[in-house]
Amino acid sequence: MILHGYWRSTAAYRVRIALNLKGLEVADSPVDLQTGAQRDPDYLALNPQGLVPCLVDGPTALSQSLAIIEYLEETHALPPLLPADPVARAKVRAASLAIACEIHPINNLRVLNYLRGELGQPQDALDGWIRHWIAEGFAALEAGAGQGPYLFGAAVTMADLCLVPQIYSARRFGTELTRYPRLTEIERNLLALPAFDRARPENQPDATR
Ligand SMILES: N[C@@H](CCC(=O)N[C@@H](CS)C(=O)NCC(=O)O)C(=O)O
């Protein structure tokens, strides 16, 4: 398998954690988002959305991090990243989507470029925008976080794979995290696991700073 990603991409970070947890070695193919490599024709042939990650498995190119994680879950069952119980599965998916659909996309590079370029917004307005949507999303996650070392108790789930990268992004954009003591405690617990540590942006070969 080949993972097309970018060291600072939070969506690619989710997939890296899943691959590490499941013990799968893949070849890395960095796509430099800063130079617009995601819009190169060769990359668009793999993922017409021009977004990372994209996981190539044999003849198949898969996009969308949560779809990729569920593909890995279905093809490599252990360790499970979704609970067996349907209600618990729905809750894990809901928390994952709360991050992947409600927080992440509105703070994505192309959205920020549009706000800055077409809409002429200055950097401080963009910073406020990012922090606003992260704060709203994190407040709900903090309120819903149960007991236990991870978001859903003692087992790592897909929701944890979404949380850690989103906290990384929040920190990068200067979000005040002291308001989310449970989330940051869970983050600490997760980053102590080798699969999460190896997946950190700064541990990727294409990391530049
Ligand atoms: N929903 C997608 C989001 C993918 C995405 O937005 N990736 C970002 C990096 S985190 C990207 O490629 N951005 C490039 C751009 O905005 O031009 C997923 O979960 O895979």
The ligand as an SDF file (V2000), in Angstrom:
LIG
                    3D

 20 19  0  0  0  0  0  0  0  0999 V2000
  -12.7220   14.8970    4.5450 N   0  0  0  0  0  0  0  0  0  0  0  0
  -11.4160   14.6710    4.0070 C   0  0  0  0  0  0  0  0  0  0  0  0
  -10.5910   15.9080    4.1890 C   0  0  0  0  0  0  0  0  0  0  0  0
   -9.3070   15.8490    3.4160 C   0  0  0  0  0  0  0  0  0  0  0  0
   -8.6100   17.1920    3.4740 C   0  0  0  0  0  0  0  0  0  0  0  0
   -9.2670   18.2300    3.5700 O   0  0  0  0  0  0  0  0  0  0  0  0
   -7.2820   17.1870    3.4430 N   0  0  0  0  0  0  0  0  0  0  0  0
   -6.5610   18.4320    3.5080 C   0  0  0  0  0  0  0  0  0  0  0  0
   -5.3730   18.3110    4.4260 C   0  0  0  0  0  0  0  0  0  0  0  0
   -5.8630   17.9820    6.0860 S   0  0  0  0  0  0  0  0  0  0  0  0
   -6.0690   18.7930    2.1260 C   0  0  0  0  0  0  0  0  0  0  0  0
   -5.6810   17.9440    1.3580 O   0  0  0  0  0  0  0  0  0  0  0  0
   -6.0890   20.0880    1.7940 N   0  0  0  0  0  0  0  0  0  0  0  0
   -5.6110   20.5670    0.5450 C   0  0  0  0  0  0  0  0  0  0  0  0
   -6.2920   21.8190    0.1140 C   0  0  0  0  0  0  0  0  0  0  0  0
   -7.1270   22.3350    0.8430 O   0  0  0  0  0  0  0  0  0  0  0  0
   -5.9680   22.2750   -0.9960 O   0  0  0  0  0  0  0  0  0  0  0  0
  -10.7710   13.4700    4.7010 C   0  0  0  0  0  0  0  0  0  0  0  0
  -11.1570   13.1850    5.8360 O   0  0  0  0  0  0  0  0  0  0  0  0
   -9.9110   12.8180    4.1120 O   0  0  0  0  0  0  0  0  0  0  0  0
  1  2  1  0
  2  3  1  0
  2 18  1  0
  3  4  1  0
  4  5  1  0
  5  6  2  0
  5  7  1  0
  7  8  1  0
  8  9  1  0
  8 11  1  0
  9 10  1  0
 11 12  2  0
 11 13  1  0
 13 14  1  0
 14 15  1  0
 15 16  2  0
 15 17  1  0
 18 19  2  0
 18 20  1  0
M  END
$$$$
